């Protein structure tokens, strides 16, 4: 286990989570920080075809939640039109902190990846969307140390949960509200102010920066064949060592849980609040393709641990209430479906016998009908919780509760103070 170099917090900013790595750090390696002149060589210039081949060779998947193949996204970009590149650093889920850490600690690596893609696609502008002030300050400082970053603009966005969705970010950058439009149009077809846009999240660009620097062979020196390289995970909840950790792909989940001090048999949420509860083998390898084949996801790179001293149904209800409050309020599943789901969960916590059946019936009709993915992700989170905590559901229905208080181990705060308590 190797500790990563850290940067002191700006005065007045909230405390940061601990950061470390299992094995030699890559994304969190020293030398990419904003507080020193950039002393590394400029990122390797790659043609569009070479970059596409390289990311396909290592099977690079997006790190924003959908795990979309980066090579397919590059191929979808038009060749004879002016394009825009957007780095999505909004990271609006309170359980996730990894992208903020990358922007604060390794802004030059993020910029390396963005500029590699911008050159390959001949993008005229590079926009970095961020709502975290220390991250924005680190990026501004890094840009000031580079002669190759004149096309980069740092732009603030809204901090609401739904504001982090790709189309919501593009709408906000164009001067509109940070809400996804009703029409589902791919950014590669029509993105920032109508231009074809290549958009991905912060860690994806940092991975591209590493790949450009190392080449596919050295990049694949760690990780597994199914998914070479490393990834960043935010670990929260009932653990002795919460924080952001860089792990090689293929690391067993059980090894990570041991490293952070999770209690044996603790409940595990993978992927954050649009993810799902894991009830399979605790030694499952942490790899997006492997988890996807098992019906799970790493999502936004979040691992939440729920201890036995808290009521899991009350934790679900608390987060469901938060997610309902973060609704965009522009379609029925969000405006009416999510508040009703949150209400049914509260009823279930209180021991109402019909609440579970009512809830399952509502969850079946929420997905696939919203203007964005928020209703779908929320339904997945709640439905998987009902399956994972089936014994607790029965106990609440039969006995009116489980006798355990709500500890708030699933955070709904955007600051690390609550996440790490």
N, C-alpha and C positions, 0 to 999 in steps of 0.2 A: 504494500500500500504506500503510495507516494503522495505527499502533501503538495498541492499546487500553490504557486506564488499568488499572493493576494494584493489588492490595492486598498489602501485605507478609504473609508467612506468619506464623502464630502461632509463638511460640517453641517449638522442639522438633518442629515438624511437618516432614515430608519436603519437599524442594525441589519447587516447582511447575514444570510445563512452561512454556515461553514461550507467550504469547498475542498474537495479532495478527489483522489483518483485511486482506483484499484489497478495497480500497475503504473507504468510510466505515463504521465499526462501527455495528451496531444492537444486537444482543444483548449485545455487550461495550462498549457506550457508557458513558462516565462518568456518574455520577449515580445509579446503581442500587446502589451499594455499601452495606455495613452500618455503616461507621464514621462516618457523618455522619447527622444527622437527615434524615428523608425529606422533601426539599424539592420534590417534584413533586406535582401534583394527584392526588387519589384516582383510581383507574382508572374509566373511563367505565362507567356502569351500563347494561347491556344486558338486554333481555328474552330469554327462551329462544329465541323465534322469530327475533329480530334477530341474536343471536349465531350461531345455526345458519345463517342466510342469509349472514352475513359470512364464516364459515369455509368455507362452500360456494363463495362467490364467488371466494376466493383459492385454493380447492382444497387447503386445509391438510391435510397428512398427518402422522400421528403420527411422532415422532422416536425411538421406543424400539426400533425394529428391524423391526416388522411393517408400518410405513407405512400403517396403517389410516386411512381418511378420518375426520377428527374430526367432520364434520357427521353422518355415519352413526352414530357413537358417541353424539352428543348426541340424535339422534332415537330411539335405542334406550332411553333412560332413561324410566322411567314418570313420569307427570305427577302422580299423586295419592297418592304414597307418599313417606315420609321417605327421603331419599337421603344417602349419604356421598360425599365427594370425597377421593381419594387421589392425592398427588403422589409418583410412584415415583422416588426419588432414590437407589436402592440401587446402581446402576451397578457391577455386580459383575464385568464383564469387564475383565481387566487391560490390554487394549489400548486401552480407552476411558477418557478423562478429561474429556470435554467437560461432562458434567452436574455433576461436582464443581467445575469452573471456574465454571460458571454460578451454582451455589449460593454459592460463595465470593465471586465478584466482583459478581454481579448478583442478590442474593437478593430485592430489592424487585421486580424485574421478574418473577421466578418467582411471588412472592406476588400481584402484580397479576393475572396470568393466573388463578391459583387462585381468587382472590376474585371475579373476573368470572364464572367458571363457577359458583362456589358461589351467587352471587346469582341467576344465570339459572335454575339448577336448584333453588333454594331448599334447598340442602344445609344440614343442621343442624351438620355438623362437617367440618373440613378437616384431614386428616392428611398430614404430610410424612414419608415413610419414607426414612431416610438412614443410611448406615453409615460416613460420613467425618466425623471429629471437627471439623476446621476448617470444613467445610460446615455442620455442625449449629450450630457456634458463630456463624457468620455469619447463619444463619437466625434463631436466637434473638435476636440483636442487632437484626436488622431488624424482627422482630415487636414487640420492645420499643419501637420508634420509631413504631408505627402504632396508631391508635385503631380501625381497621377490621379488625384481625386477632385479635380476641378468640376467635374460633372455631377458630383454627389451633393445632394441636399437633404438635410435632416428636417423632418416634418413631424409636428406633434399630432396625435390622434386622440380620440376619446378613449376612456378607460373601461367602458362597460363590457361585460362578458360578450355580448353579441357583436360588439364593435371590433373584435379581433378576427371575424370571418373575412375571407379574402375580398369578397365583393363589398363588404361594409368598409374595409380599409380603403379600397379604391374610391368609393363614393366620398369618404371623408377627405381624402387627398385632393379630390376634385372640387372641394368646397361645399359638399352636401353633408347631410347627417351621417353619422357612423352607423348606418343600418344597411343591411343587404336589400337590394331592390327586389321586387317581386319576380322579375324575369331572371331565369338562371342562364346567363350568358357566360361562356368561358372567357377569362381575362385574355387568353391568347387570341381571341376573336375581337373582343372589344373591352378594353380595360381602362386605364387612366385617361380621362378626357377623350375617350373614343379610340385611343391608340391600342394596337396589340401590345399586351403587357406580360412580361415574365415576372411572376410573383411567387416567392417562397419565403419561408420563415428564416429567422436569424441563424439557427444551427445548420440548416441546409447550406447556406452560403459559407459558413465557417468550414463545413465538411468539404465543399468544393475548393476553398482556399487551401486546405490540407492536401487534397488530391492533386491540385496543380503543383504544389511544392514537392510532394513526394513521388508522384507518379503512381500508376495503378499497382505495380508490384510491391513497392514499399508500403503503400497505403494498406495493402492486404496482409502485411506481416502480423497483424493482430486481428482478433475477431475469429469468425468461422467462415467456412466456405459459403454457407447460405447468406451470410451478411458480414463482409469484412469490416474492419475498423472498430471504432468505439462510438458510444453515445452518451449524452448527458441525461441524468435522471434527477428529478426533485423528489426527495424522500421526506415525507411528513407524517405526523400523527404520533402514535404511541411507540416511539423509538427513543433510544438513549442518545442517538446522534443524528438529528435531522439535518438536512442540508442538500447541497447539489453535488452529485458524485459522477465522475466519468468512469464508465465501465466498458470493457471489451465486450462486443457482441458474443453471445454464447455463454456468458457468465450465468451460472444457475441462480435463479431467484433466491433460493435458500442461502446461498453464499452472501448475497447482498443483504438479506434480512439479518443474518448473523453479524455482519460488519456494522450494521446500524443499531444493533441491540434490540431487535424486535422479539417479543415474547413468543415462545413456541405455540403454534396453533392460532396465532392472531389472524384476523380477517384482512385480506389484501385487496385493495382496489387498484387496478392497473389502468392507466390511460387518463386519469383525472375524471372530472365530473361529466364528461361525455364518453367515458370508458365503461368498464364493467368489472364486477367482483370476480376474482379468480378463485375457483374451487377445485382446480385440478392439482396435478403434481407440484408440490412446492419447489422441486428441483428443476422445473421447466427452464430451458435456456432463454435468456433475455435476448430475443431476436424477433424482429417484426414478422418475417415470413413464418417462423415457427409458431408464434403466438396467433397469427392470423389463421393458420391451418387448424388451430385448436379453438377457434371461435373467439379469440381475445385480441387485445390491441395494446400497444404501448402508448398510443395516442400522442398526447403532448409531452410524453416523457415523465409521467407522474406515477409514483408508487406511494399510496396512502395506506397506513397501517392502523387498524382499529383494535384496541386492546379489549380484554374481557370485562374491564371495570366500567364500561360505558354501555348505554342502551343503543344497540345498532339501529333499531327502527327510529328512535328519536334523532340519531345522527342523520339518517336518510331524510327524515322529515325536515330537519333544519336546512340541509343543502337544497332539497327540493323547493323549499320556500324561497331561498336565495335565488335559485335559478328562475323561478316564476317571477320574482321581482326584477330580474334582468331581462325580461321579455322585451322584444322590440315593439310589441303592441300593434303589429300591422297585419296579423292573420289570426284566424280562429284558434288553431292549435296552441298558439302562444298566449293570446289574450284570455281564452277561456279554459283550454285544456290543461295548461301547466298549473294555474292556481287551483283547479279542481283536484289535480293529482296531489298537490301539496296538502290540500284540505283532507283528502282521503287518508293520506299518510298520518296526519295528526289524529284523525279519528281512530286509525288502527293503533297508534301509540296509546290512546285512551281506552282501548279494549272494546271498541264497537265491533260486534260480531260480523256485520255485513261489509265492513270497510275493505277487507282484503279482496273479496269478490268484486266489489264496485271498482276498486283500483285496477284490478287486472283487466276488467272490461274496458275501462277508459284507456289504459295503456295500449290496448290492441288497436285503437283507432287514431292515436296521435301521430305515429310516424308516417312520413311520406306525403304530408299534406301542408307543410309549412313553407314559408318563403325562404327560409334558411334551414340549416341543420340543427338549430337549437332544440326544437321539439323532439327530433329524432334522438339526439344525444342524451337529452334528459330522460326520455322514456327508457333508453337502454340502461342508463345508470340505475333507475328505480327498479325496473323489471328484473335486472340481474341481482339486485339487492334482495328482492322478495324471494328469489330462488336460494341465494346464499344463506339467508337468515330465516329459512322456512320454519325451523324449530321455534324461533323467537316469535314469528307471526302466530303460530299455534298457541304459544304461551300467553301472548297478549290477548288473544281471543278467548281463551279458556279462563285465565286468571285476572284479566284486566290490566296486566303489566308484567314486567320481569323483575321489578324491585331495584333496578340499576338506574342511577341518575344519568343525565346528559352531561358529558364531559367536554363536548366541543372539540373532539379530536380531529374532525373534518373541518378545516378552516373555511370561513366565508369572508375572511379579511384579506385585502390586497397587500398588507404589510407582513413582514416576517415575524413581528412580535407574537402574533397569535399562532402562526404556523409552528413556531419553535417552542412553545411553552410546554 
